[in-house]
């Protein structure tokens, strides 16, 4: 593929203009130019050769996903730009939609062209609707998009971005609730019974640049096995959360500017969000940012969430708040969610605030996790169990301190963001 040269540094999606304000279509086209005309087969091949993987959490190869959608049947597929971002500790999708909406919309247009789709849906939270509407208005006036684009508002729920939940929202059937596992995947039968591509908005922004600059340009950053960059939402390291762009394969500590001496003040690092896993500081900071490296340690890159938990914060109070929040965000359509998550949340709350009420200490927590894992109608309970299991592995000694000495003081601001959280005083009043 030939064309203009793309950005040469590690900053790609966040390169150039508009870091502090929304980039309008005129500035966007001045910076990037229009999407070049490409044959569908050529674009599919270019995306496949780029090695791009989905940045919504699963890290599935994008080229293989697109090929599966196109192979699912002769009916015109539907393309969905998924910006629901129900993960409370993530903000990178909101950043893209608010400040670089035309990169996302270009990626959706490129996907529609490659798959010969006639319908594009942008699935976003209510706060992003006005900005996306304004961007679509600019594009309509310039005749940029080859097919109509509509907006569907995502429910404000943790699981609203799961593929089948997205489809259920778009068609008005149990909005924000995933379908049972084992049913036909949405890439075969989704919106209106058509093959449907549900792609995270960061992934589509990368597609917009691959369509302009090609697979080889995309692979010039990162590693041969994990090319490109990713956006990370980092909490706990700076005074406020920040979103940074990093080359895949780079050590996390180098990306954050945390050296070995600084690591001594860190209790643990959460990687991959509330469906990911806790890691000890040393292994986390030495970790090359690839999904395979994270999984080898029992975690995941997930949606690019990094939470650094400093000393002086009670890890079990943080974990308890999150698990109770996740229990309340379940679909409520199976036993592991309805009963298992509530029991797990209550047990962790006792460990955090009333540890002496736990007969047998923390020995029952792995058993509870085992009763939840692999038994749910969707994968939400599996993620909660992983979150708790990994916390036991990293904060086991702190749990023993609770059992011997009682709970920690709560005289600090919570680190992990939890919407609609119950106050600690209520948690401590458990019977």
C-alpha positions in Angstrom: 0.0 0.0 0.0 1.3 3.4 -0.9 0.3 6.8 0.4 1.3 9.6 2.8 3.5 8.8 5.7 1.8 8.3 9.0 3.0 9.5 12.5 6.5 8.2 13.2 6.4 8.2 17.0 4.6 6.0 19.5 1.7 8.5 19.7 -0.7 7.7 16.9 -4.3 8.1 18.0 -3.3 11.0 20.3 -0.8 12.5 17.9 -1.0 16.1 16.6 -3.7 18.6 17.0 -6.7 18.7 19.3 -5.5 17.1 22.5 -7.3 19.7 24.6 -10.5 20.1 22.5 -12.7 18.2 20.0 -11.2 18.0 16.5 -13.7 19.2 13.9 -14.0 17.6 10.5 -12.0 20.4 8.8 -9.0 20.0 11.1 -9.4 16.2 11.0 -9.2 16.2 7.2 -6.3 18.6 7.2 -4.3 16.4 9.5 -5.2 12.9 8.1 -6.8 13.5 4.7 -9.9 11.6 3.4 -10.1 7.9 3.6 -8.5 6.5 0.4 -10.7 4.5 -1.9 -9.9 0.8 -1.4 -11.4 -2.4 -2.7 -13.1 -4.4 0.1 -10.8 -7.4 -0.4 -7.7 -5.1 -0.3 -8.9 -3.4 3.0 -9.7 -6.8 4.6 -6.2 -8.0 3.7 -4.5 -4.9 4.9 -6.3 -5.1 8.3 -5.4 -8.8 8.6 -1.8 -8.2 7.7 -1.5 -5.4 10.2 -2.0 -7.8 13.1 -4.5 -5.4 14.8 -6.4 -7.0 17.6 -9.6 -5.8 19.3 -9.0 -3.3 22.1 -12.3 -3.7 23.8 -11.2 -6.4 26.2 -11.0 -9.8 24.3 -8.0 -9.0 22.1 -9.3 -11.1 19.2 -7.6 -10.7 15.8 -9.6 -8.1 13.9 -8.9 -9.5 10.4 -10.3 -12.9 11.5 -13.3 -11.3 13.0 -14.1 -9.4 9.9 -13.6 -12.4 7.7 -16.0 -14.4 9.9 -18.7 -11.6 9.5 -18.3 -11.6 5.8 -18.4 -15.4 5.5 -21.5 -15.6 7.7 -23.9 -15.2 4.7 -24.9 -13.2 1.7 -27.2 -10.8 3.7 -25.7 -7.3 4.1 -24.0 -7.1 7.5 -24.4 -4.4 10.2 -21.4 -2.5 11.6 -21.5 -1.3 15.2 -19.0 1.1 16.7 -19.1 0.1 20.4 -18.3 2.9 22.8 -20.4 1.8 25.7 -17.4 1.6 28.1 -19.2 0.3 31.1 -15.9 -0.3 32.9 -15.7 2.5 35.6 -11.9 2.6 35.6 -11.7 3.2 31.8 -11.9 6.5 30.1 -10.0 6.0 26.8 -13.2 5.4 24.6 -14.8 8.5 26.0 -11.7 10.5 25.2 -11.8 9.3 21.6 -15.5 10.0 21.2 -15.3 13.4 22.7 -12.1 14.7 21.1 -11.4 12.5 18.0 -14.8 11.3 16.9 -13.9 11.5 13.2 -11.2 8.9 13.7 -13.8 6.5 15.1 -16.3 7.3 12.4 -13.7 6.9 9.7 -12.9 3.4 11.1 -16.6 2.5 11.1 -16.9 3.7 7.5 -13.9 1.7 6.5 -15.3 -1.4 8.1 -18.6 -0.9 6.4 -16.8 -0.6 3.0 -14.8 -3.7 3.6 -17.8 -5.8 4.6 -20.2 -4.2 2.1 -22.5 -3.1 5.0 -25.4 -0.8 4.5 -26.0 0.1 8.1 -23.7 1.6 10.7 -24.7 2.0 14.3 -22.7 4.0 16.9 -23.5 2.6 20.4 -22.4 5.1 23.1 -23.4 6.3 26.5 -25.7 9.3 26.9 -22.9 11.7 27.7 -21.3 11.1 24.3 -24.4 11.5 22.1 -24.3 15.2 21.5 -20.6 15.2 20.4 -21.2 12.2 18.0 -24.3 13.9 16.6 -22.4 17.1 15.9 -19.6 15.1 14.2 -22.2 13.2 12.1 -23.8 16.5 11.1 -20.4 17.7 9.8 -19.9 14.5 7.9 -23.4 14.7 6.3 -22.8 18.2 5.1 -19.5 17.1 3.4 -20.9 13.7 2.1 -18.1 11.8 3.9 -19.9 8.6 4.9 -21.0 6.0 2.2 -24.0 4.7 4.2 -26.3 6.1 6.9 -25.0 6.2 10.5 -27.4 6.1 13.5 -26.8 6.5 17.2 -28.1 4.1 19.8 -27.8 5.1 23.5 -26.0 2.4 25.6 -27.5 1.8 29.1 -25.3 2.9 32.0 -24.3 -0.6 33.0 -21.0 -2.5 33.5 -22.0 -5.3 31.1 -23.7 -3.0 28.4 -20.7 -3.3 26.1 -20.7 -7.1 25.8 -21.4 -8.0 22.2 -24.8 -9.7 22.7 -25.9 -7.0 25.1 -25.1 -4.4 22.5 -27.3 -6.2 19.9 -30.1 -6.6 22.5 -29.9 -2.8 23.1 -30.0 -2.0 19.4 -33.0 -4.2 18.7 -34.8 -3.1 21.9 -34.8 -6.6 23.5 -33.6 -6.7 27.1 -31.3 -3.6 26.6 -27.9 -4.0 28.2 -28.3 -7.6 29.1 -26.2 -10.3 27.4 -27.7 -13.4 25.8 -26.9 -16.8 27.2 -23.5 -18.2 26.2 -23.7 -21.0 23.6 -26.1 -19.2 21.3 -24.9 -18.3 17.8 -22.4 -15.5 17.9 -23.5 -12.0 16.8 -21.0 -12.1 13.9 -23.3 -14.8 12.4 -26.7 -13.6 13.5 -27.0 -10.2 15.3 -29.0 -7.1 14.5 -32.1 -8.0 12.5 -30.8 -11.5 12.1 -27.9 -10.2 10.0 -24.2 -10.8 10.5 -23.0 -8.1 12.8 -19.6 -6.6 13.5 -19.4 -5.2 17.0 -16.1 -3.4 17.3 -14.7 -1.2 20.0 -14.2 2.4 19.1 -10.4 2.4 19.9 -10.1 -0.5 17.5 -11.9 1.4 14.8 -9.7 4.5 15.3 -6.7 2.2 14.6 -8.5 0.9 11.5 -8.9 4.5 10.3 -5.1 5.0 10.3 -4.4 1.5 8.8 -6.7 2.4 5.9 -4.6 5.5 5.3 -1.1 4.4 6.0 -1.1 0.6 5.6 -0.2 -2.5 7.5 3.5 -2.1 7.4 3.2 1.4 8.9 1.0 0.0 11.7 3.6 -2.8 12.4 6.5 -0.3 12.7 5.6 0.2 16.4 5.2 -2.6 18.9 6.5 -6.1 18.5 6.1 -8.6 15.6 3.6 -10.6 17.7 1.9 -7.6 19.2 2.1 -4.7 16.8 0.8 -1.2 17.2 -0.1 0.9 20.3 -2.8 0.8 22.9 -4.5 3.4 25.1 -4.2 3.0 28.8 -6.4 4.6 31.5 -4.0 4.9 34.5 -5.4 5.5 38.0 -3.6 5.8 41.3 -0.2 6.9 39.9 -0.9 10.6 39.3 -3.2 12.9 41.2 -5.9 12.3 38.7 -6.5 9.5 36.1 -4.6 9.9 32.9 -4.9 8.3 29.4 -1.6 7.5 27.8 -0.7 5.8 24.5 2.0 3.2 24.6 3.7 0.8 22.2 2.6 -2.8 22.7 5.4 -4.8 24.2 6.8 -1.9 26.2 7.4 -2.6 29.9 4.6 -1.1 32.0 7.0 0.5 34.4 8.8 2.3 31.6 5.5 3.5 30.2 4.5 4.9 33.6 7.9 6.2 34.6 8.1 4.0 37.7 11.5 2.6 38.6 12.5 -0.2 41.0 12.8 2.3 44.0 9.3 3.6 43.4 7.8 0.1 43.3 8.5 -0.4 47.0 5.6 2.0 47.7 3.1 0.1 45.6 1.0 -2.7 47.1 -0.3 -4.1 43.8 -1.3 -3.2 40.3 -4.7 -4.0 38.8 -4.4 -4.8 35.1 -7.4 -5.2 32.7 -10.1 -3.6 34.8 -12.6 -5.2 37.1 -12.7 -8.3 35.0 -8.9 -8.5 34.9 -6.6 -9.4 37.8 -4.3 -8.0 40.5 -0.5 -8.4 40.1 2.3 -7.8 42.6 4.1 -4.5 41.8 7.4 -6.1 40.6 6.0 -8.5 38.0 3.4 -5.9 36.9 5.9 -3.2 36.3 8.3 -5.6 34.4 5.4 -6.9 32.3 5.7 -6.3 28.5 2.3 -4.9 27.4 1.0 -7.8 25.5 -2.1 -9.9 26.1 -0.1 -13.1 26.2 2.2 -11.8 28.9 -0.7 -10.6 31.0 -2.5 -13.9 30.7 0.6 -15.8 31.6 0.4 -14.0 35.0 -3.3 -14.6 35.4 -4.5 -11.2 34.3 -5.3 -9.5 31.0 -4.8 -6.2 29.2 -8.6 -6.1 28.9 -9.8 -2.6 28.0 -6.4 -1.0 28.9 -7.1 -0.3 32.5 -4.2 0.1 35.0 -4.7 0.9 38.6 -1.7 1.4 40.9 -2.6 0.9 44.5 -0.2 2.7 46.8 0.7 2.0 50.4 -1.6 3.4 53.0 -4.8 2.2 51.3 -6.7 -0.9 52.5 -6.8 -3.2 49.5 -9.7 -5.3 50.9 -11.8 -2.2 51.4 -11.1 -1.4 47.7 -11.9 -4.9 46.6 -15.1 -5.1 48.7 -16.5 -1.9 47.2 -15.8 -3.2 43.7 -17.2 -6.7 44.2 -20.4 -5.3 45.7 -20.7 -2.9 42.7 -20.2 -5.8 40.3 -22.8 -7.9 42.1 -25.3 -5.1 41.5 -24.4 -4.8 37.8 -25.1 -8.5 37.0 -27.7 -9.5 34.5 -29.6 -11.4 37.2 -30.4 -14.3 34.8 -28.6 -17.2 36.4 -27.7 -18.7 39.8 -24.1 -17.6 39.9 -25.1 -14.0 39.5 -28.2 -13.9 41.6 -26.9 -16.0 44.5 -23.2 -16.6 44.0 -22.0 -13.0 43.5 -24.1 -11.7 46.5 -22.5 -14.4 48.8 -19.0 -13.6 47.4 -19.6 -9.8 47.9 -20.8 -10.3 51.5 -17.8 -12.5 52.4 -15.4 -10.0 51.0 -17.2 -7.2 52.9 -16.8 -9.1 56.1 -13.1 -9.5 55.4 -12.7 -5.8 54.8 -14.8 -4.4 57.7 -15.7 -7.2 60.1 -13.0 -9.8 59.7 -13.5 -11.5 63.1 -16.9 -12.7 61.9 -15.3 -14.9 59.3 -15.1 -18.5 60.7 -12.3 -20.2 58.9 -10.8 -17.0 57.7 -10.4 -16.6 53.9 -10.3 -20.3 53.2 -13.9 -20.2 51.9 -13.2 -17.5 49.2 -11.5 -19.8 46.7 -14.4 -22.3 47.1 -16.9 -19.6 46.4 -15.1 -18.5 43.3 -15.0 -22.1 42.1 -18.8 -22.4 42.5 -19.2 -19.3 40.3 -16.6 -19.8 37.6 -17.8 -21.4 34.3 -21.4 -21.7 35.4 -22.9 -18.3 34.4 -25.2 -17.4 31.5 -22.5 -14.9 30.5 -18.9 -14.4 31.5 -19.6 -11.6 34.1 -19.3 -13.9 37.1 -16.1 -15.3 35.8 -14.5 -11.9 35.8 -15.6 -11.2 39.3 -14.2 -14.5 40.5 -10.9 -13.7 38.8 -10.8 -10.2 40.4 -11.2 -11.8 43.9 -8.8 -14.8 43.3 -6.1 -12.5 42.1 -6.6 -10.2 45.1 -6.1 -13.2 47.4 -2.9 -13.9 45.7 -1.5 -10.4 46.0 -3.1 -9.2 49.3 -3.1 -12.5 51.2 -0.8 -11.2 53.9 -3.0 -8.1 54.3 -6.0 -10.4 54.8 -4.2 -12.2 57.6 -3.5 -8.8 59.2 -7.2 -8.1 59.2 -8.0 -11.5 60.7 -5.5 -10.9 63.5 -5.8 -7.2 64.2 -9.1 -6.1 62.7 -10.0 -3.8 59.8 -7.9 -0.9 58.6 -8.7 2.8 59.2 -10.9 4.3 56.5 -9.3 7.7 56.7 -8.4 8.0 53.0 -10.0 8.7 49.7 -10.9 5.5 47.7 -8.8 4.8 44.7 -10.9 2.5 42.5 -13.8 4.3 40.9 -17.2 2.7 41.8 -20.4 4.4 40.7 -23.2 4.5 43.2 -21.0 3.0 45.9 -22.4 2.2 49.3 -20.6 4.2 52.0 -18.1 2.3 54.1 -20.1 3.0 57.2 -23.0 1.0 55.7 -20.7 -1.8 54.9 -19.4 -1.9 58.4 -22.9 -2.3 59.8 -23.3 -5.8 58.3 -24.7 -8.2 60.7 
